[in-house]
Amino acid sequence: MTDPQLWWYVARASGLVAWAAMTGSVVWGVLLATRVLRSIDNPAWLQDLHRWLGGTALIMAGLHMLSLMLDTWTHFSPTEVLVPFAAGYRPLPIAMGIVAFYLLVAVYGSTLLRPRMPQRFWKALHYGSYASAILVSFHAGWSGSDVGSWGYRLAAFTLLGLTTVAVLVRVLTAAAPLPPPPRRHAAPPRPMTVTATYPLAREVLGVDLSMQDGTELPIWTPGAHVTLYLPGGLTRCYSLCGDPADRSRYRIAVHRAGSSRGGSTWLHANAAAGAILDVSGPDNHFTLEPAPEYIFVAGGIGITPIRAMIEALPAHRRWRLVYIGRSRATMAFSGELQQRWPEHVSVYARDETGVRPDLARILDGTTAAVYCCGPASMTEELAALVPAPRLHIERFTPISQQLDGPRRAFEVTCTRSRTQVHVSAHQSLLDALESAHLPVYSSCREGICGACQLRVLAGHPEHLDSVVGDEDKDRADIIYPCVSRSRTSSLTLDL
Protein backbone atom coordinates (compact mmCIF):
# COMPACT_ATOMS: atom_id res chain seq x y z
CA MET A 1 0.00 0.00 0.00
CA THR A 2 3.06 2.30 0.15
CA ASP A 3 3.81 2.10 -3.59
CA PRO A 4 3.05 5.60 -4.94
CA GLN A 5 1.82 4.07 -8.22
CA LEU A 6 -0.51 1.52 -6.61
CA TRP A 7 -3.72 3.44 -7.24
CA TRP A 8 -2.63 4.21 -10.78
CA TYR A 9 -2.27 0.46 -11.43
CA VAL A 10 -5.64 -0.13 -9.81
CA ALA A 11 -7.23 2.58 -11.97
CA ARG A 12 -5.85 1.07 -15.18
CA ALA A 13 -6.77 -2.52 -14.28
CA SER A 14 -10.26 -1.74 -12.97
CA GLY A 15 -11.01 0.38 -16.03
CA LEU A 16 -10.08 -2.44 -18.40
CA VAL A 17 -12.03 -5.02 -16.36
CA ALA A 18 -15.08 -2.72 -16.30
CA TRP A 19 -14.88 -2.35 -20.10
CA ALA A 20 -14.60 -6.12 -20.59
CA ALA A 21 -17.47 -6.83 -18.17
CA MET A 22 -19.71 -4.24 -19.84
CA THR A 23 -18.97 -5.74 -23.26
CA GLY A 24 -19.75 -9.21 -21.93
CA SER A 25 -23.01 -7.97 -20.41
CA VAL A 26 -24.04 -6.44 -23.75
CA VAL A 27 -23.19 -9.64 -25.63
CA TRP A 28 -25.10 -11.84 -23.17
CA GLY A 29 -28.00 -9.38 -23.19
CA VAL A 30 -28.22 -9.67 -26.98
CA LEU A 31 -28.13 -13.46 -26.76
CA LEU A 32 -30.94 -13.31 -24.21
CA ALA A 33 -33.05 -10.84 -26.23
CA THR A 34 -32.64 -12.49 -29.63
CA ARG A 35 -32.19 -16.17 -28.61
CA VAL A 36 -30.12 -16.68 -31.77
CA LEU A 37 -28.56 -19.71 -30.06
CA ARG A 38 -31.84 -21.04 -28.66
CA SER A 39 -30.99 -24.61 -29.65
CA ILE A 40 -28.10 -24.74 -27.16
CA ASP A 41 -28.58 -21.88 -24.70
CA ASN A 42 -30.37 -21.64 -21.37
CA PRO A 43 -32.31 -18.39 -20.81
CA ALA A 44 -32.03 -18.53 -17.02
CA TRP A 45 -28.26 -18.96 -17.26
CA LEU A 46 -28.00 -16.17 -19.83
CA GLN A 47 -29.93 -13.80 -17.60
CA ASP A 48 -27.90 -14.63 -14.52
CA LEU A 49 -24.60 -14.08 -16.34
CA HIS A 50 -25.94 -10.91 -18.00
CA ARG A 51 -26.81 -9.44 -14.61
CA TRP A 52 -23.59 -10.57 -12.97
CA LEU A 53 -21.49 -9.01 -15.71
CA GLY A 54 -23.50 -5.77 -15.51
CA GLY A 55 -23.01 -5.62 -11.75
CA THR A 56 -19.29 -6.38 -12.12
CA ALA A 57 -18.93 -3.60 -14.70
CA LEU A 58 -20.64 -1.15 -12.34
CA ILE A 59 -18.43 -2.10 -9.38
CA MET A 60 -15.23 -1.97 -11.44
CA ALA A 61 -16.21 1.41 -12.92
CA GLY A 62 -16.78 2.74 -9.40
CA LEU A 63 -13.38 1.40 -8.32
CA HIS A 64 -11.81 2.98 -11.40
CA MET A 65 -13.21 6.38 -10.46
CA LEU A 66 -12.29 6.04 -6.80
CA SER A 67 -8.71 5.03 -7.57
CA LEU A 68 -8.31 8.04 -9.88
CA MET A 69 -9.23 10.28 -6.94
CA LEU A 70 -6.83 8.43 -4.60
CA ASP A 71 -3.91 8.42 -7.02
CA THR A 72 -1.40 11.11 -6.00
CA TRP A 73 -0.15 11.61 -9.56
CA THR A 74 -3.41 12.13 -11.47
CA HIS A 75 -5.30 13.34 -8.40
CA PHE A 76 -8.71 13.85 -9.95
CA SER A 77 -11.11 15.69 -7.71
CA PRO A 78 -14.63 14.31 -7.04
CA THR A 79 -16.02 17.05 -9.27
CA GLU A 80 -13.73 16.09 -12.16
CA VAL A 81 -14.69 12.44 -11.80
CA LEU A 82 -18.44 12.97 -11.45
CA VAL A 83 -19.23 16.05 -13.57
CA PRO A 84 -18.81 15.93 -17.38
CA PHE A 85 -16.31 18.44 -18.84
CA ALA A 86 -15.07 19.50 -15.38
CA ALA A 87 -11.71 17.75 -15.85
CA GLY A 88 -8.79 19.69 -17.23
CA TYR A 89 -7.20 16.53 -18.67
CA ARG A 90 -8.79 15.52 -21.99
CA PRO A 91 -12.25 16.81 -21.03
CA LEU A 92 -14.20 15.22 -23.94
CA PRO A 93 -13.13 11.56 -23.51
CA ILE A 94 -13.34 11.92 -19.70
CA ALA A 95 -16.88 13.29 -20.09
CA MET A 96 -17.77 10.32 -22.31
CA GLY A 97 -16.63 7.96 -19.56
CA ILE A 98 -18.69 9.81 -16.94
CA VAL A 99 -21.84 9.75 -19.08
CA ALA A 100 -21.27 6.04 -19.81
CA PHE A 101 -21.08 5.40 -16.06
CA TYR A 102 -24.37 7.18 -15.40
CA LEU A 103 -26.02 5.25 -18.25
CA LEU A 104 -24.71 2.03 -16.75
CA VAL A 105 -26.15 2.97 -13.35
CA ALA A 106 -29.54 3.73 -14.97
CA VAL A 107 -29.59 0.48 -16.96
CA TYR A 108 -28.59 -1.71 -14.03
CA GLY A 109 -30.99 0.11 -11.70
CA SER A 110 -33.83 -0.41 -14.18
CA THR A 111 -33.07 -4.13 -14.14
CA LEU A 112 -33.55 -4.25 -10.38
CA LEU A 113 -36.75 -2.19 -10.63
CA ARG A 114 -38.11 -3.93 -13.73
CA PRO A 115 -41.13 -5.54 -12.00
CA ARG A 116 -42.25 -2.08 -10.84
CA MET A 117 -41.98 -0.15 -14.11
CA PRO A 118 -43.79 -0.31 -17.47
CA GLN A 119 -42.24 -2.79 -19.87
CA ARG A 120 -41.85 -0.24 -22.68
CA PHE A 121 -40.10 2.27 -20.41
CA TRP A 122 -37.75 -0.42 -19.12
CA LYS A 123 -36.95 -1.56 -22.65
CA ALA A 124 -36.28 2.00 -23.87
CA LEU A 125 -34.02 2.68 -20.90
CA HIS A 126 -32.21 -0.62 -21.42
CA TYR A 127 -31.14 0.46 -24.90
CA GLY A 128 -28.85 2.88 -23.06
CA SER A 129 -26.47 -0.06 -22.56
CA TYR A 130 -25.46 0.16 -26.22
CA ALA A 131 -24.75 3.88 -25.92
CA SER A 132 -22.77 3.23 -22.74
CA ALA A 133 -20.63 0.57 -24.45
CA ILE A 134 -19.91 2.88 -27.39
CA LEU A 135 -19.02 5.82 -25.12
CA VAL A 136 -16.71 3.65 -23.03
CA SER A 137 -14.91 2.55 -26.20
CA PHE A 138 -14.18 6.16 -27.17
CA HIS A 139 -13.30 7.02 -23.57
CA ALA A 140 -10.76 4.20 -23.41
CA GLY A 141 -9.33 4.93 -26.83
CA TRP A 142 -8.83 8.66 -26.31
CA SER A 143 -7.90 8.86 -22.64
CA GLY A 144 -6.18 5.56 -21.83
CA SER A 145 -2.47 5.77 -21.03
CA ASP A 146 -1.79 2.29 -22.44
CA VAL A 147 -3.16 2.93 -25.93
CA GLY A 148 0.25 2.42 -27.53
CA SER A 149 0.92 -1.06 -26.10
CA TRP A 150 0.17 -4.13 -28.21
CA GLY A 151 -1.62 -5.89 -25.36
CA TYR A 152 -3.98 -2.98 -24.88
CA ARG A 153 -4.64 -2.77 -28.60
CA LEU A 154 -5.41 -6.48 -28.78
CA ALA A 155 -7.85 -6.21 -25.88
CA ALA A 156 -9.41 -3.06 -27.32
CA PHE A 157 -9.95 -4.53 -30.81
CA THR A 158 -11.43 -7.70 -29.28
CA LEU A 159 -13.89 -5.76 -27.13
CA LEU A 160 -14.80 -3.38 -29.96
CA GLY A 161 -15.34 -6.34 -32.30
CA LEU A 162 -17.60 -8.12 -29.84
CA THR A 163 -19.62 -4.94 -29.24
CA THR A 164 -20.01 -4.33 -32.98
CA VAL A 165 -21.15 -7.89 -33.66
CA ALA A 166 -23.60 -7.78 -30.74
CA VAL A 167 -25.15 -4.49 -31.93
CA LEU A 168 -25.45 -5.78 -35.51
CA VAL A 169 -27.14 -8.98 -34.34
CA ARG A 170 -29.59 -6.96 -32.23
CA VAL A 171 -30.40 -4.61 -35.12
CA LEU A 172 -30.84 -7.41 -37.64
CA THR A 173 -33.15 -9.35 -35.31
CA ALA A 174 -35.04 -6.33 -33.98
CA ALA A 175 -38.37 -7.43 -35.43
CA ALA A 176 -40.71 -8.55 -32.64
CA PRO A 177 -40.88 -12.36 -32.39
CA LEU A 178 -44.15 -14.17 -32.70
CA PRO A 179 -45.70 -15.24 -29.40
CA PRO A 180 -45.15 -18.85 -30.49
CA PRO A 181 -42.57 -19.57 -33.20
CA PRO A 182 -43.98 -19.93 -36.73
CA ARG A 183 -44.46 -23.39 -38.08
CA ARG A 184 -44.30 -23.40 -41.86
CA HIS A 185 -43.46 -27.02 -42.55
CA ALA A 186 -44.60 -29.16 -39.64
CA ALA A 187 -43.35 -32.70 -39.50
CA PRO A 188 -46.07 -35.33 -39.89
CA PRO A 189 -46.91 -37.62 -36.97
CA ARG A 190 -44.32 -40.34 -36.48
CA PRO A 191 -44.84 -43.81 -34.99
CA MET A 192 -43.39 -44.17 -31.52
CA THR A 193 -43.19 -47.15 -29.19
CA VAL A 194 -44.54 -47.22 -25.67
CA THR A 195 -41.51 -48.43 -23.70
CA ALA A 196 -43.00 -48.33 -20.21
CA THR A 197 -46.14 -47.45 -18.28
CA TYR A 198 -46.41 -46.92 -14.53
CA PRO A 199 -48.89 -45.43 -12.05
CA LEU A 200 -48.09 -41.91 -10.88
CA ALA A 201 -51.22 -41.39 -8.78
CA ARG A 202 -54.77 -42.65 -8.65
CA GLU A 203 -56.16 -42.40 -12.20
CA VAL A 204 -52.84 -40.97 -13.46
CA LEU A 205 -50.74 -43.16 -15.76
CA GLY A 206 -47.13 -42.39 -16.67
CA VAL A 207 -46.21 -43.30 -20.26
CA ASP A 208 -42.71 -43.39 -21.80
CA LEU A 209 -42.42 -43.06 -25.58
CA SER A 210 -39.35 -43.71 -27.74
CA MET A 211 -38.57 -43.82 -31.46
CA GLN A 212 -39.05 -47.23 -33.02
CA ASP A 213 -35.53 -47.27 -34.43
CA GLY A 214 -33.93 -45.98 -31.22
CA THR A 215 -32.81 -42.65 -32.73
CA GLU A 216 -32.67 -39.48 -30.68
CA LEU A 217 -35.85 -37.49 -30.21
CA PRO A 218 -36.21 -33.80 -31.15
CA ILE A 219 -35.12 -31.28 -28.51
CA TRP A 220 -37.80 -29.87 -26.22
CA THR A 221 -37.96 -27.23 -23.52
CA PRO A 222 -40.06 -27.09 -20.31
CA GLY A 223 -43.70 -26.33 -21.06
CA ALA A 224 -43.71 -28.32 -24.32
CA HIS A 225 -46.33 -30.87 -25.28
CA VAL A 226 -46.76 -33.65 -27.80
CA THR A 227 -49.89 -34.66 -29.66
CA LEU A 228 -51.05 -38.28 -29.72
CA TYR A 229 -53.22 -39.53 -32.59
CA LEU A 230 -55.54 -42.23 -31.28
CA PRO A 231 -58.08 -44.56 -32.90
CA GLY A 232 -61.38 -43.06 -33.98
CA GLY A 233 -59.78 -39.79 -35.12
CA LEU A 234 -59.03 -38.65 -31.58
CA THR A 235 -56.09 -36.30 -31.00
CA ARG A 236 -54.91 -35.43 -27.51
CA CYS A 237 -52.15 -33.11 -26.29
CA TYR A 238 -50.01 -34.10 -23.29
CA SER A 239 -47.33 -32.01 -21.59
CA LEU A 240 -43.85 -33.49 -21.37
CA CYS A 241 -42.78 -34.05 -17.77
CA GLY A 242 -39.46 -35.84 -18.08
CA ASP A 243 -35.89 -34.61 -18.46
CA PRO A 244 -35.22 -32.46 -21.56
CA ALA A 245 -31.64 -33.76 -21.58
CA ASP A 246 -32.88 -37.33 -22.05
CA ARG A 247 -33.20 -37.58 -25.84
CA SER A 248 -34.09 -41.28 -25.72
CA ARG A 249 -37.68 -40.92 -24.50
CA TYR A 250 -40.61 -38.60 -23.93
CA ARG A 251 -42.51 -38.89 -20.66
CA ILE A 252 -46.16 -37.93 -20.32
CA ALA A 253 -48.76 -38.32 -17.58
CA VAL A 254 -52.31 -39.23 -18.57
CA HIS A 255 -55.15 -38.44 -16.18
CA ARG A 256 -58.26 -40.55 -16.72
CA ALA A 257 -60.98 -37.95 -16.35
CA GLY A 258 -64.53 -38.83 -15.42
CA SER A 259 -65.70 -36.65 -18.32
CA SER A 260 -63.24 -38.23 -20.76
CA ARG A 261 -64.28 -38.13 -24.41
CA GLY A 262 -62.34 -41.33 -24.99
CA GLY A 263 -58.68 -40.30 -25.23
CA SER A 264 -57.48 -40.81 -21.67
CA THR A 265 -59.72 -43.85 -21.19
CA TRP A 266 -58.29 -45.49 -24.32
CA LEU A 267 -54.70 -44.82 -23.21
CA HIS A 268 -55.27 -46.24 -19.73
CA ALA A 269 -56.73 -49.38 -21.28
CA ASN A 270 -54.38 -49.86 -24.25
CA ALA A 271 -51.06 -48.06 -23.67
CA ALA A 272 -48.86 -50.99 -22.73
CA ALA A 273 -45.17 -51.63 -23.40
CA GLY A 274 -44.72 -52.38 -27.09
CA ALA A 275 -47.79 -50.47 -28.28
CA ILE A 276 -47.28 -48.17 -31.27
CA LEU A 277 -48.73 -44.64 -31.19
CA ASP A 278 -48.58 -41.84 -33.75
CA VAL A 279 -47.05 -38.75 -32.13
CA SER A 280 -46.32 -35.24 -33.40
CA GLY A 281 -44.43 -32.40 -31.79
CA PRO A 282 -43.04 -31.33 -29.47
CA ASP A 283 -44.63 -27.87 -29.57
CA ASN A 284 -44.30 -25.20 -26.92
CA HIS A 285 -46.61 -22.24 -26.33
CA PHE A 286 -46.04 -22.20 -22.57
CA THR A 287 -42.36 -21.35 -22.47
CA LEU A 288 -40.50 -20.51 -19.28
CA GLU A 289 -39.27 -16.94 -19.67
CA PRO A 290 -36.40 -15.47 -17.62
CA ALA A 291 -37.52 -13.82 -14.37
CA PRO A 292 -35.92 -13.13 -10.98
CA GLU A 293 -38.72 -14.94 -9.14
CA TYR A 294 -41.50 -17.38 -10.01
CA ILE A 295 -44.76 -18.55 -8.48
CA PHE A 296 -46.10 -21.75 -10.02
CA VAL A 297 -49.77 -22.65 -9.55
CA ALA A 298 -50.81 -26.15 -10.62
CA GLY A 299 -54.22 -27.73 -10.49
CA GLY A 300 -54.37 -31.53 -10.65
CA ILE A 301 -52.68 -32.89 -13.76
CA GLY A 302 -51.57 -29.34 -14.55
CA ILE A 303 -48.46 -30.20 -12.53
CA THR A 304 -46.87 -31.91 -15.56
CA PRO A 305 -45.46 -28.84 -17.40
CA ILE A 306 -44.77 -27.11 -14.09
CA ARG A 307 -42.62 -30.01 -12.86
CA ALA A 308 -40.37 -29.75 -15.92
CA MET A 309 -40.04 -25.98 -15.38
CA ILE A 310 -39.02 -26.40 -11.75
CA GLU A 311 -36.41 -28.98 -12.73
CA ALA A 312 -34.88 -26.48 -15.19
CA LEU A 313 -34.46 -23.61 -12.70
CA PRO A 314 -31.00 -22.65 -11.42
CA ALA A 315 -30.39 -23.72 -7.84
CA HIS A 316 -30.41 -20.15 -6.51
CA ARG A 317 -33.58 -18.99 -8.30
CA ARG A 318 -36.42 -17.83 -6.03
CA TRP A 319 -39.64 -19.78 -6.61
CA ARG A 320 -42.73 -21.24 -4.96
CA LEU A 321 -45.16 -23.93 -6.03
CA VAL A 322 -48.83 -23.91 -5.05
CA TYR A 323 -50.15 -27.38 -5.94
CA ILE A 324 -53.92 -27.85 -5.60
CA GLY A 325 -55.88 -31.07 -5.99
CA ARG A 326 -58.76 -33.18 -4.70
CA SER A 327 -56.54 -35.47 -2.62
CA ARG A 328 -52.88 -36.39 -2.34
CA ALA A 329 -53.70 -39.81 -3.75
CA THR A 330 -54.71 -38.18 -7.04
CA MET A 331 -51.88 -35.61 -7.19
CA ALA A 332 -49.01 -36.89 -9.30
CA PHE A 333 -45.47 -36.03 -8.10
CA SER A 334 -46.77 -34.36 -4.90
CA GLY A 335 -44.70 -36.52 -2.55
CA GLU A 336 -41.56 -36.23 -4.68
CA LEU A 337 -41.81 -32.46 -4.99
CA GLN A 338 -42.38 -31.92 -1.27
CA GLN A 339 -39.52 -34.23 -0.37
CA ARG A 340 -37.04 -32.53 -2.71
CA TRP A 341 -38.06 -28.91 -2.09
CA PRO A 342 -39.96 -28.75 1.24
CA GLU A 343 -39.37 -25.02 1.66
CA HIS A 344 -40.68 -24.20 -1.81
CA VAL A 345 -43.65 -26.52 -2.29
CA SER A 346 -47.11 -26.14 -0.73
CA VAL A 347 -49.63 -28.91 -1.40
CA TYR A 348 -53.32 -28.16 -0.84
CA ALA A 349 -55.47 -31.30 -0.93
CA ARG A 350 -59.18 -30.50 -0.58
CA ASP A 351 -59.92 -33.68 1.33
CA GLU A 352 -57.52 -32.39 4.01
CA THR A 353 -58.23 -28.65 4.05
CA GLY A 354 -61.89 -28.74 3.07
CA VAL A 355 -61.49 -25.51 1.10
CA ARG A 356 -59.50 -24.20 -1.81
CA PRO A 357 -56.52 -21.99 -0.84
CA ASP A 358 -56.92 -18.22 -0.96
CA LEU A 359 -54.92 -17.35 -4.07
CA ALA A 360 -55.47 -13.62 -3.52
CA ARG A 361 -53.72 -13.85 -0.16
CA ILE A 362 -50.93 -16.04 -1.52
CA LEU A 363 -50.21 -13.64 -4.37
CA ASP A 364 -50.68 -10.42 -2.39
CA GLY A 365 -47.74 -8.07 -2.84
CA THR A 366 -45.71 -10.33 -5.11
CA THR A 367 -44.01 -9.14 -8.28
CA ALA A 368 -43.02 -12.66 -9.36
CA ALA A 369 -43.82 -14.14 -12.74
CA VAL A 370 -46.83 -16.43 -12.28
CA TYR A 371 -47.16 -19.67 -14.26
CA CYS A 372 -50.43 -21.56 -14.03
CA CYS A 373 -51.73 -24.77 -15.54
CA GLY A 374 -55.08 -26.00 -14.32
CA PRO A 375 -58.85 -25.95 -14.73
CA ALA A 376 -60.76 -22.95 -16.04
CA SER A 377 -61.91 -21.79 -12.60
CA MET A 378 -58.29 -21.51 -11.46
CA THR A 379 -56.97 -19.77 -14.56
CA GLU A 380 -59.86 -17.28 -14.58
CA GLU A 381 -59.25 -16.44 -10.92
CA LEU A 382 -55.57 -15.82 -11.57
CA ALA A 383 -56.33 -13.74 -14.66
CA ALA A 384 -58.29 -11.41 -12.37
CA LEU A 385 -55.51 -11.25 -9.76
CA VAL A 386 -52.28 -11.02 -11.76
CA PRO A 387 -51.38 -8.36 -14.36
CA ALA A 388 -51.21 -9.84 -17.85
CA PRO A 389 -47.46 -9.17 -18.41
CA ARG A 390 -46.60 -11.36 -15.40
CA LEU A 391 -49.16 -14.12 -15.98
CA HIS A 392 -48.50 -17.20 -18.11
CA ILE A 393 -51.33 -19.71 -18.48
CA GLU A 394 -51.84 -23.08 -20.08
CA ARG A 395 -55.46 -24.16 -20.12
CA PHE A 396 -57.18 -27.52 -20.04
CA THR A 397 -60.23 -26.18 -21.87
CA PRO A 398 -60.76 -23.19 -24.19
CA ILE A 399 -62.10 -19.87 -22.98
CA SER A 400 -65.72 -19.30 -23.95
CA GLN A 401 -65.50 -16.78 -26.80
CA GLN A 402 -68.45 -15.14 -28.52
CA LEU A 403 -68.61 -13.76 -32.04
CA ASP A 404 -69.33 -10.06 -32.29
CA GLY A 405 -72.23 -10.82 -34.62
CA PRO A 406 -73.69 -13.67 -36.68
CA ARG A 407 -71.30 -16.11 -38.34
CA ARG A 408 -70.52 -14.82 -41.83
CA ALA A 409 -68.87 -16.37 -44.85
CA PHE A 410 -65.58 -14.89 -46.04
CA GLU A 411 -62.90 -15.40 -48.67
CA VAL A 412 -59.30 -16.40 -48.09
CA THR A 413 -56.36 -15.84 -50.42
CA CYS A 414 -53.38 -18.13 -49.84
CA THR A 415 -50.38 -16.40 -51.40
CA ARG A 416 -47.75 -19.14 -51.50
CA SER A 417 -50.13 -21.76 -52.93
CA ARG A 418 -51.94 -19.16 -55.12
CA THR A 419 -55.29 -20.51 -54.04
CA GLN A 420 -58.63 -18.86 -53.27
CA VAL A 421 -60.73 -20.54 -50.56
CA HIS A 422 -64.34 -19.83 -49.64
CA VAL A 423 -65.20 -20.29 -45.97
CA SER A 424 -68.91 -20.73 -45.39
CA ALA A 425 -70.73 -19.43 -42.34
CA HIS A 426 -70.99 -22.92 -40.86
CA GLN A 427 -67.46 -24.03 -41.64
CA SER A 428 -64.22 -23.42 -39.75
CA LEU A 429 -61.31 -21.80 -41.54
CA LEU A 430 -59.19 -24.87 -40.83
CA ASP A 431 -61.79 -27.22 -42.33
CA ALA A 432 -62.08 -25.02 -45.43
CA LEU A 433 -58.32 -25.00 -45.96
CA GLU A 434 -58.13 -28.78 -45.55
CA SER A 435 -61.03 -29.25 -47.98
CA ALA A 436 -59.09 -27.17 -50.51
CA HIS A 437 -56.16 -29.60 -50.12
CA LEU A 438 -54.12 -27.08 -48.18
CA PRO A 439 -53.12 -29.18 -45.18
CA VAL A 440 -52.37 -27.20 -42.03
CA TYR A 441 -50.64 -28.80 -39.08
CA SER A 442 -53.19 -28.96 -36.25
CA SER A 443 -53.71 -30.75 -32.98
CA CYS A 444 -56.44 -29.88 -30.49
CA ARG A 445 -58.76 -28.10 -32.99
CA GLU A 446 -60.19 -26.20 -30.01
CA GLY A 447 -57.94 -23.13 -29.96
CA ILE A 448 -55.81 -24.27 -27.02
CA CYS A 449 -52.54 -25.77 -28.24
CA GLY A 450 -51.53 -23.21 -30.90
CA ALA A 451 -50.26 -25.82 -33.36
CA CYS A 452 -52.21 -24.50 -36.36
CA GLN A 453 -50.76 -20.98 -36.29
CA LEU A 454 -50.76 -19.12 -39.64
CA ARG A 455 -49.41 -15.71 -40.65
CA VAL A 456 -51.95 -13.05 -41.72
CA LEU A 457 -50.81 -10.75 -44.54
CA ALA A 458 -54.02 -8.73 -45.00
CA GLY A 459 -57.43 -8.46 -43.38
CA HIS A 460 -58.50 -8.47 -39.73
CA PRO A 461 -58.95 -11.80 -37.92
CA GLU A 462 -61.63 -12.38 -35.29
CA HIS A 463 -59.68 -14.23 -32.61
CA LEU A 464 -61.64 -16.94 -30.81
CA ASP A 465 -58.75 -19.01 -29.47
CA SER A 466 -57.24 -19.26 -25.98
CA VAL A 467 -53.54 -19.48 -26.90
CA VAL A 468 -52.25 -15.94 -26.27
CA GLY A 469 -53.75 -12.47 -25.86
CA ASP A 470 -55.47 -10.83 -28.82
CA GLU A 471 -53.03 -7.88 -28.77
CA ASP A 472 -50.08 -10.25 -29.08
CA LYS A 473 -51.70 -12.00 -32.03
CA ASP A 474 -52.55 -8.74 -33.80
CA ARG A 475 -49.04 -7.41 -33.19
CA ALA A 476 -47.54 -10.58 -34.66
CA ASP A 477 -50.17 -10.88 -37.44
CA ILE A 478 -51.15 -14.48 -36.70
CA ILE A 479 -54.36 -16.46 -36.57
CA TYR A 480 -55.33 -19.89 -35.25
CA PRO A 481 -57.71 -21.15 -37.97
CA CYS A 482 -59.22 -24.04 -36.02
CA VAL A 483 -61.61 -21.65 -34.24
CA SER A 484 -60.88 -18.08 -35.37
CA ARG A 485 -62.59 -16.31 -38.25
CA SER A 486 -62.42 -12.99 -40.11
CA ARG A 487 -63.87 -9.59 -39.22
CA THR A 488 -63.40 -8.47 -42.82
CA SER A 489 -64.85 -9.98 -45.97
CA SER A 490 -61.48 -11.45 -46.89
CA LEU A 491 -58.20 -12.58 -45.38
CA THR A 492 -54.84 -13.08 -47.01
CA LEU A 493 -52.68 -15.81 -45.48
CA ASP A 494 -49.04 -16.76 -45.91
CA LEU A 495 -49.90 -20.31 -46.93
Salt bridges, closest charged atoms under 4 A:
ASP41 OD1 - ARG35 NH2 2.79
ASP48 OD2 - HIS316 NE2 2.91
ASP48 OD1 - ARG317 NH2 2.69
ASP146 OD1 - ARG12 NH2 2.76
GLU203 OE1 - ARG256 NE 2.75
ASP208 OD2 - ARG249 NH1 3.46
ASP208 OD1 - ARG251 NE 3.11
GLU216 OE1 - ARG247 NH2 3.69
ASP246 OD2 - ARG249 NE 2.86
ASP283 OD1 - ARG183 NH1 2.62
GLU293 OE1 - ARG318 NH2 3.80
GLU311 OE2 - ARG340 NH1 2.59
GLU336 OE2 - ARG307 NH2 3.01
GLU336 OE2 - ARG340 NH1 3.37
GLU352 OE2 - ARG328 NE 2.70
GLU381 OE1 - ARG356 NH2 3.46
ASP404 OD2 - ARG487 NH1 2.23
GLU411 OE2 - HIS422 ND1 2.54
ASP431 OD1 - ARG445 NH2 2.83
GLU434 OE1 - ARG445 NH2 2.99
GLU446 OE2 - ARG261 NH1 2.92
ASP465 OD2 - LYS473 NZ 2.79
ASP470 OD1 - LYS473 NZ 3.08
ASP472 OD1 - ARG475 NH2 2.37
ASP474 OD1 - HIS463 NE2 2.83
ASP494 OD2 - ARG184 NH1 2.55
ASP494 OD1 - ARG416 NE 2.90
